[in-house]
């Protein structure tokens, strides 16, 4: 029986959200009594630090914090974001004109295209890349999406020589989801120079900037100047995915456009959640490092990453040790979906690389969001590469 109400053409163009399909496949195995070990969606299993949760609970009891916020976000949180940029990146930010609080970074990543991309204009989306770049952000704006392949030979860094010079907006993300690739300031300076020369808006997704290991420290695009907009998130650093809170920082014209767009579609994140975010940002020391309660979580993900990478190597897979994110990315030796379905049959949920771009056939992403003992149990289920 057909649907009574036909979806808009733009919605019909949108591919099914990958994780919904994985949930359906996994649900079937669960119904058969199989206990699944899930490395699919990047949702931290470790708890949000207690002082952040306590700050939210306390703030929720205050009547004034139960009211509407604003689309730009509360002034005290914007001040805290500006202070964070000073401590962490040595970048001076005006909290009144260069900061906007978002309902998770995903919302801001989508709305920056809503605010600045016209029908038929071009958006550059790296492949592999976060599906929102090439999906809703492009399709809902009737934009032309130019998916530019990232190559393992280039460390999964976007090669600017491969990018069209007539794009209105470009998304970029390091530390990178899904590959775990990282970059340095020198690379970002080259990207910024390219974007300025070609009058392309640079939207930099820096959600994983604190999830770094082995001495690597991620830079900000704003260290190269303020001709871009950067999106940050409380989700991964502070294990606050369900709090739905992030921020956009950068060029005041870009931030103003984002605020204007948000003013039509939301009334800001809950104030009491924003108060919790202030407590989170106060967990940075004066030298830009994180206090033990947060650093401990990140170090735990780093140790799990080692267990998974070393285990995959023992099973015969070539696998890089990522210096950023909590994802492990590897060539599975067969089609991504074939491998994924095979693993679900063995009680292990992974993410097929093709969910992040057509150029990623044969790759798999695993999120280290399970304890080391469960990672080891999953590795036993996975078996040798040629099993």
PyMOL commands that set and color helices and strands:
alter all, ss='L'
color gray80, all
select helices_A, chain A and resi 9-13+18-31+50-60+63-66+75-89+105-116+131-134+136-139+152-154+160-162+185-197+221-224+241-243+252-265+271-281+292-314+336-345+353-356+358-360+372-382
alter helices_A, ss='H'
color red, helices_A
select strands_A, chain A and resi 37-38+99-102+122-127+144-149+169-173+201-205+228-233+246-250+327-331+348-349+351-352+363-367
alter strands_A, ss='S'
color yellow, strands_A
deselect
rebuild
show_as cartoon
